[in-house]
Amino acid sequence: MPATATDNIEVEIDGLRHLDLDALRLRWRTAFRRTAPAHLPRHLLLRLLAYRLQAQALGDINKETERFLDQLTRQSKGNSLSKGNTSDGKNNTVMAVPAKEALAPGTLLIRDHDGARHQVMVLEDGFAWSGNIYPSLSKVALAITGTNWNGPRFFGLRDQKRARS
């Protein structure tokens, strides 16, 4: 039985786990065609090399996702994630997410509420949260909070342009 691409990647990554720091640096030079940054510890070299192997075999992230991750990085460095205190004094954090029209199936929405992190997966025909499928984000927000919410606003999808200005 022939090995699949993912089987080959798993074998290669497992091989990386057994390499010492010098051998990982040599492998880095082969993969990236430059010397590994001296400050990177072994565990980061291993993870970056593993990512590189997967990206080469299975494809890297697309430009839209890359821009979104860059935006999150800029926001977290500037501590500008949208935060609000509720009337009961609890701090709720809304993670920045792509604009509503960019919500493709497979998009993961993350919302911290009442001390818990909630992850909602965008599906072709609804939204999955906590093992259930909901027809709208507002229904998900109602299930999470017990009160009526505008779902896109609850997940930080509304008024993003105003927040950036």
Secondary structure, 3 states (H helix, E strand, C coil): CCCCHHHHHHHHHHHHHCCCHHHHHHHHHHHHCCCCCCCCCHHHHHHHHHHHHHHHHHCCCCHHHHHHHHHHHHHHHCCCCEEEECCCCCEEEECCCCCHHHCCCCCEEEEEECCEEEEEEEECCEEEECCEEECCHHHHHHHHHCCCCCHHHHCCCCCHHHHHC
